[in-house]
Amino acid sequence: MDPKLLKSSQYSLLSILLAFLLFASLFPSSTSQLSTDFYSISCPNVETLVKNTVRSAVAFDPTLSGKLLRLLFHDCIVEVRSNATTRNYS
């Protein structure tokens, strides 16, 4: 292999790596503001309340568990943006 070509490819790889590192350094890392004890002061019994309510509702209607999973893991993740093309179907 030609030494000039090898040196050129090494410089290309190095410049791509440096460009990537520069680009990555422009965006600061984010930290999550979620916490497992968010309601510990304002509503300390919320986990028990939700667990018992969901348990009794699923005992009454077994299909509710799938509906709740869809609500939590699908519908809550969808981002809805309001703009001029959004139609109100109510």
OpenMM code with the backbone's topology and positions (N, CA, C; nanometers):
from openmm import Vec3, app, unit

residues = "MET ASP PRO LYS LEU LEU LYS SER SER GLN TYR SER LEU LEU SER ILE LEU LEU ALA PHE LEU LEU PHE ALA SER LEU PHE PRO SER SER THR SER GLN LEU SER THR ASP PHE TYR SER ILE SER CYS PRO ASN VAL GLU THR LEU VAL LYS ASN THR VAL ARG SER ALA VAL ALA PHE ASP PRO THR LEU SER GLY LYS LEU LEU ARG LEU LEU PHE HIS ASP CYS ILE VAL GLU VAL ARG SER ASN ALA THR THR ARG ASN TYR SER".split()
positions = [
    Vec3(0.0852, -0.1176, 0.0000),
    Vec3(0.0000, 0.0000, 0.0000),
    Vec3(0.0896, 0.1238, 0.0000),
    Vec3(0.0454, 0.2232, -0.0697),
    Vec3(0.1211, 0.3475, -0.0824),
    Vec3(0.1261, 0.4192, 0.0527),
    Vec3(0.2440, 0.4568, 0.1014),
    Vec3(0.2546, 0.5247, 0.2314),
    Vec3(0.1795, 0.6570, 0.2356),
    Vec3(0.1756, 0.7284, 0.1223),
    Vec3(0.1025, 0.8556, 0.1207),
    Vec3(-0.0474, 0.8329, 0.1378),
    Vec3(-0.0979, 0.7272, 0.0734),
    Vec3(-0.2405, 0.6953, 0.0844),
    Vec3(-0.2747, 0.6527, 0.2266),
    Vec3(-0.1874, 0.5742, 0.2884),
    Vec3(-0.2090, 0.5307, 0.4262),
    Vec3(-0.2086, 0.6495, 0.5213),
    Vec3(-0.1141, 0.7408, 0.5025),
    Vec3(-0.1060, 0.8586, 0.5877),
    Vec3(-0.2281, 0.9480, 0.5669),
    Vec3(-0.2735, 0.9601, 0.4429),
    Vec3(-0.3914, 1.0409, 0.4116),
    Vec3(-0.5167, 0.9827, 0.4771),
    Vec3(-0.5308, 0.8505, 0.4737),
    Vec3(-0.6482, 0.7883, 0.5353),
    Vec3(-0.6440, 0.8011, 0.6876),
    Vec3(-0.5247, 0.7982, 0.7447),
    Vec3(-0.5129, 0.8174, 0.8894),
    Vec3(-0.5529, 0.9590, 0.9285),
    Vec3(-0.5104, 1.0573, 0.8487),
    Vec3(-0.5499, 1.1958, 0.8760),
    Vec3(-0.7006, 1.2147, 0.8593),
    Vec3(-0.7579, 1.1478, 0.7605),
    Vec3(-0.9030, 1.1571, 0.7400),
    Vec3(-0.9776, 1.0988, 0.8593),
    Vec3(-0.9323, 0.9841, 0.9050),
    Vec3(-0.9961, 0.9210, 1.0201),
    Vec3(-0.9813, 1.0069, 1.1447),
    Vec3(-0.8640, 1.0635, 1.1637),
    Vec3(-0.8401, 1.1498, 1.2789),
    Vec3(-0.9266, 1.2754, 1.2722),
    Vec3(-0.9392, 1.3338, 1.1541),
    Vec3(-1.0212, 1.4549, 1.1419),
    Vec3(-1.1688, 1.4244, 1.1643),
    Vec3(-1.2157, 1.3097, 1.1197),
    Vec3(-1.3550, 1.2704, 1.1454),
    Vec3(-1.3769, 1.2502, 1.2947),
    Vec3(-1.2826, 1.1859, 1.3606),
    Vec3(-1.2931, 1.1636, 1.5045),
    Vec3(-1.2944, 1.2957, 1.5807),
    Vec3(-1.2063, 1.3871, 1.5436),
    Vec3(-1.2024, 1.5173, 1.6102),
    Vec3(-1.3301, 1.5970, 1.5844),
    Vec3(-1.3830, 1.5899, 1.4632),
    Vec3(-1.5082, 1.6596, 1.4325),
    Vec3(-1.6224, 1.6021, 1.5154),
    Vec3(-1.6252, 1.4708, 1.5306),
    Vec3(-1.7292, 1.4081, 1.6117),
    Vec3(-1.7176, 1.4506, 1.7580),
    Vec3(-1.5965, 1.4514, 1.8107),
    Vec3(-1.5771, 1.4917, 1.9502),
    Vec3(-1.6145, 1.6379, 1.9713),
    Vec3(-1.5818, 1.7230, 1.8758),
    Vec3(-1.6192, 1.8634, 1.8848),
    Vec3(-1.7707, 1.8782, 1.8815),
    Vec3(-1.8344, 1.8062, 1.7909),
    Vec3(-1.9801, 1.8110, 1.7801),
    Vec3(-2.0461, 1.7594, 1.9082),
    Vec3(-1.9947, 1.6507, 1.9631),
    Vec3(-2.0521, 1.5933, 2.0849),
    Vec3(-2.0326, 1.6845, 2.2048),
    Vec3(-1.9255, 1.7617, 2.2059),
    Vec3(-1.9015, 1.8500, 2.3199),
    Vec3(-1.9911, 1.9736, 2.3179),
    Vec3(-2.0548, 2.0011, 2.2055),
    Vec3(-2.1445, 2.1167, 2.1970),
    Vec3(-2.2725, 2.0959, 2.2768),
    Vec3(-2.3104, 1.9715, 2.2963),
    Vec3(-2.4339, 1.9400, 2.3660),
    Vec3(-2.4024, 1.8887, 2.5056),
    Vec3(-2.4391, 1.9630, 2.6073),
    Vec3(-2.4096, 1.9181, 2.7433),
    Vec3(-2.4939, 1.7955, 2.7790),
    Vec3(-2.4398, 1.7151, 2.8645),
    Vec3(-2.5154, 1.5980, 2.9078),
    Vec3(-2.6298, 1.6430, 2.9975),
    Vec3(-2.7375, 1.5719, 2.9884),
    Vec3(-2.8535, 1.6079, 3.0698),
    Vec3(-2.8680, 1.5088, 3.1841),
    Vec3(-2.9221, 1.5565, 3.2914),
    Vec3(-2.9485, 1.4692, 3.4045),
    Vec3(-3.0986, 1.4640, 3.4259),
    Vec3(-3.1451, 1.3507, 3.4609),
    Vec3(-3.2879, 1.3312, 3.4806),
    Vec3(-3.3330, 1.3962, 3.6104),
    Vec3(-3.4515, 1.4516, 3.6072),
    Vec3(-3.5071, 1.5115, 3.7274),
    Vec3(-3.6114, 1.4201, 3.7909),
    Vec3(-3.6173, 1.2963, 3.7455),
    Vec3(-3.7113, 1.2013, 3.8026),
    Vec3(-3.6566, 1.1476, 3.9340),
    Vec3(-3.7479, 1.1172, 4.0242),
    Vec3(-3.7057, 1.0565, 4.1498),
    Vec3(-3.8113, 0.9563, 4.1938),
    Vec3(-3.7656, 0.8538, 4.2631),
    Vec3(-3.8586, 0.7507, 4.3082),
    Vec3(-3.9423, 0.7957, 4.4268),
    Vec3(-3.9009, 0.9001, 4.4943),
    Vec3(-3.9768, 0.9468, 4.6109),
    Vec3(-4.0434, 1.0824, 4.5852),
    Vec3(-4.0896, 1.1049, 4.4619),
    Vec3(-4.1473, 1.2334, 4.4241),
    Vec3(-4.2685, 1.2691, 4.5102),
    Vec3(-4.3553, 1.1713, 4.5375),
    Vec3(-4.4768, 1.1974, 4.6140),
    Vec3(-4.4625, 1.1633, 4.7623),
    Vec3(-4.3435, 1.1390, 4.8094),
    Vec3(-4.3265, 1.0947, 4.9480),
    Vec3(-4.3744, 1.1971, 5.0504),
    Vec3(-4.3690, 1.3246, 5.0189),
    Vec3(-4.4143, 1.4275, 5.1132),
    Vec3(-4.5578, 1.4698, 5.0839),
    Vec3(-4.5879, 1.4971, 4.9569),
    Vec3(-4.7206, 1.5498, 4.9237),
    Vec3(-4.8299, 1.4433, 4.9299),
    Vec3(-4.7981, 1.3190, 4.8960),
    Vec3(-4.8993, 1.2126, 4.8988),
    Vec3(-4.8290, 1.0796, 4.9258),
    Vec3(-4.7930, 1.0537, 5.0506),
    Vec3(-4.7108, 0.9366, 5.0813),
    Vec3(-4.7781, 0.8019, 5.0528),
    Vec3(-4.9106, 0.7977, 5.0442),
    Vec3(-4.9802, 0.6704, 5.0223),
    Vec3(-5.0202, 0.6495, 4.8769),
    Vec3(-4.9656, 0.7267, 4.7854),
    Vec3(-5.0107, 0.7196, 4.6470),
    Vec3(-4.9834, 0.5833, 4.5837),
    Vec3(-4.8703, 0.5220, 4.6097),
    Vec3(-4.8402, 0.3928, 4.5487),
    Vec3(-4.9380, 0.2854, 4.5942),
    Vec3(-4.9672, 0.2820, 4.7214),
    Vec3(-5.0635, 0.1853, 4.7738),
    Vec3(-5.2025, 0.2123, 4.7185),
    Vec3(-5.2410, 0.3368, 4.7125),
    Vec3(-5.3721, 0.3746, 4.6603),
    Vec3(-5.3875, 0.3337, 4.5143),
    Vec3(-5.2878, 0.3640, 4.4322),
    Vec3(-5.2942, 0.3282, 4.2901),
    Vec3(-5.2921, 0.1770, 4.2732),
    Vec3(-5.2067, 0.1082, 4.3472),
    Vec3(-5.1980, -0.0371, 4.3362),
    Vec3(-5.3303, -0.1030, 4.3719),
    Vec3(-5.3925, -0.0612, 4.4810),
    Vec3(-5.5197, -0.1207, 4.5222),
    Vec3(-5.6321, -0.0874, 4.4252),
    Vec3(-5.6339, 0.0344, 4.3732),
    Vec3(-5.7375, 0.0736, 4.2780),
    Vec3(-5.7250, -0.0042, 4.1480),
    Vec3(-5.6034, -0.0169, 4.0970),
    Vec3(-5.5827, -0.0921, 3.9728),
    Vec3(-5.6127, -0.2395, 3.9948),
    Vec3(-5.5726, -0.2938, 4.1074),
    Vec3(-5.5987, -0.4350, 4.1365),
    Vec3(-5.7485, -0.4634, 4.1395),
    Vec3(-5.8263, -0.3777, 4.2048),
    Vec3(-5.9711, -0.4011, 4.2107),
    Vec3(-6.0366, -0.3782, 4.0747),
    Vec3(-5.9867, -0.2820, 3.9970),
    Vec3(-6.0438, -0.2583, 3.8644),
    Vec3(-6.0143, -0.3743, 3.7703),
    Vec3(-5.8943, -0.4310, 3.7764),
    Vec3(-5.8594, -0.5448, 3.6916),
    Vec3(-5.9356, -0.6695, 3.7358),
    Vec3(-5.9629, -0.6831, 3.8639),
    Vec3(-6.0437, -0.7961, 3.9107),
    Vec3(-6.1855, -0.7860, 3.8555),
    Vec3(-6.2359, -0.6638, 3.8408),
    Vec3(-6.3700, -0.6425, 3.7868),
    Vec3(-6.3712, -0.6594, 3.6348),
    Vec3(-6.2682, -0.6102, 3.5658),
    Vec3(-6.2588, -0.6179, 3.4197),
    Vec3(-6.1167, -0.6594, 3.3817),
    Vec3(-6.0934, -0.7895, 3.3560),
    Vec3(-5.9583, -0.8386, 3.3271),
    Vec3(-5.8938, -0.7766, 3.2024),
    Vec3(-5.9738, -0.7230, 3.1107),
    Vec3(-5.9148, -0.6617, 2.9907),
    Vec3(-5.8528, -0.5253, 3.0203),
    Vec3(-5.8768, -0.4744, 3.1382),
    Vec3(-5.8259, -0.3422, 3.1741),
    Vec3(-5.6736, -0.3390, 3.1860),
    Vec3(-5.6120, -0.4503, 3.2212),
    Vec3(-5.4656, -0.4505, 3.2364),
    Vec3(-5.3962, -0.4189, 3.1042),
    Vec3(-5.4434, -0.4776, 2.9961),
    Vec3(-5.3859, -0.4471, 2.8648),
    Vec3(-5.4106, -0.3036, 2.8234),
    Vec3(-5.5280, -0.2530, 2.8557),
    Vec3(-5.5615, -0.1146, 2.8216),
    Vec3(-5.4737, -0.0166, 2.8982),
    Vec3(-5.4464, -0.0465, 3.0238),
    Vec3(-5.3590, 0.0402, 3.1033),
    Vec3(-5.2146, 0.0367, 3.0533),
    Vec3(-5.1685, -0.0817, 3.0145),
    Vec3(-5.0335, -0.0908, 2.9589),
    Vec3(-5.0206, -0.0074, 2.8323),
    Vec3(-5.1231, -0.0148, 2.7481),
    Vec3(-5.1185, 0.0660, 2.6266),
    Vec3(-5.1192, 0.2143, 2.6614),
    Vec3(-5.2009, 0.2533, 2.7561),
    Vec3(-5.2068, 0.3937, 2.7961),
    Vec3(-5.0708, 0.4427, 2.8453),
    Vec3(-5.0072, 0.3633, 2.9304),
    Vec3(-4.8809, 0.4061, 2.9902),
    Vec3(-4.7635, 0.4013, 2.8936),
    Vec3(-4.7553, 0.2950, 2.8128),
    Vec3(-4.6355, 0.2758, 2.7319),
    Vec3(-4.6518, 0.3162, 2.5867),
    Vec3(-4.7709, 0.3523, 2.5447),
    Vec3(-4.7886, 0.3956, 2.4073),
    Vec3(-4.8430, 0.5365, 2.4006),
    Vec3(-4.9585, 0.5574, 2.4560),
    Vec3(-5.0253, 0.6860, 2.4420),
    Vec3(-4.9532, 0.7982, 2.5145),
    Vec3(-4.8869, 0.7685, 2.6246),
    Vec3(-4.8181, 0.8744, 2.6988),
    Vec3(-4.6870, 0.9145, 2.6332),
    Vec3(-4.6348, 0.8312, 2.5460),
    Vec3(-4.5082, 0.8611, 2.4812),
    Vec3(-4.5288, 0.9437, 2.3547),
    Vec3(-4.6463, 0.9352, 2.2953),
    Vec3(-4.6740, 1.0070, 2.1713),
    Vec3(-4.6718, 1.1569, 2.1975),
    Vec3(-4.5985, 1.2294, 2.1151),
    Vec3(-4.5928, 1.3745, 2.1281),
    Vec3(-4.6986, 1.4364, 2.0379),
    Vec3(-4.7793, 1.5231, 2.0934),
    Vec3(-4.8818, 1.5916, 2.0161),
    Vec3(-4.8414, 1.7374, 2.0064),
    Vec3(-4.8378, 1.7872, 1.8846),
    Vec3(-4.8000, 1.9267, 1.8634),
    Vec3(-4.9193, 2.0013, 1.8075),
    Vec3(-4.9459, 2.1158, 1.8645),
    Vec3(-5.0551, 2.1986, 1.8174),
    Vec3(-5.0012, 2.2976, 1.7158),
    Vec3(-5.0610, 2.2961, 1.5967),
    Vec3(-5.0222, 2.3935, 1.4953),
    Vec3(-5.1436, 2.4268, 1.4091),
    Vec3(-5.1240, 2.5021, 1.3059),
    Vec3(-5.2347, 2.5491, 1.2235),
    Vec3(-5.3018, 2.4365, 1.1471),
    Vec3(-5.2324, 2.3274, 1.1218),
    Vec3(-5.2922, 2.2187, 1.0453),
    Vec3(-5.3683, 2.1203, 1.1326),
    Vec3(-5.3595, 2.1337, 1.2626),
    Vec3(-5.4305, 2.0442, 1.3533),
    Vec3(-5.5784, 2.0778, 1.3506),
    Vec3(-5.6580, 1.9752, 1.3333),
    Vec3(-5.8020, 1.9961, 1.3277),
    Vec3(-5.8648, 1.9549, 1.4595),
    Vec3(-5.9653, 2.0258, 1.5004),
    Vec3(-6.0375, 1.9939, 1.6227),
    Vec3(-6.1615, 1.9143, 1.5841),
    Vec3(-6.1672, 1.7884, 1.6231),
    Vec3(-6.2784, 1.7016, 1.5873),
    Vec3(-6.3817, 1.6895, 1.6981),
    Vec3(-6.3809, 1.7787, 1.7941),
    Vec3(-6.4765, 1.7679, 1.9038),
    Vec3(-6.6111, 1.8235, 1.8661),
] * unit.nanometer
topology = app.Topology()
chain = topology.addChain("A")
for resn in residues:
    res = topology.addResidue(resn, chain)
    for name in ("N", "CA", "C"):
        topology.addAtom(name, app.Element.getBySymbol(name[0]), res)
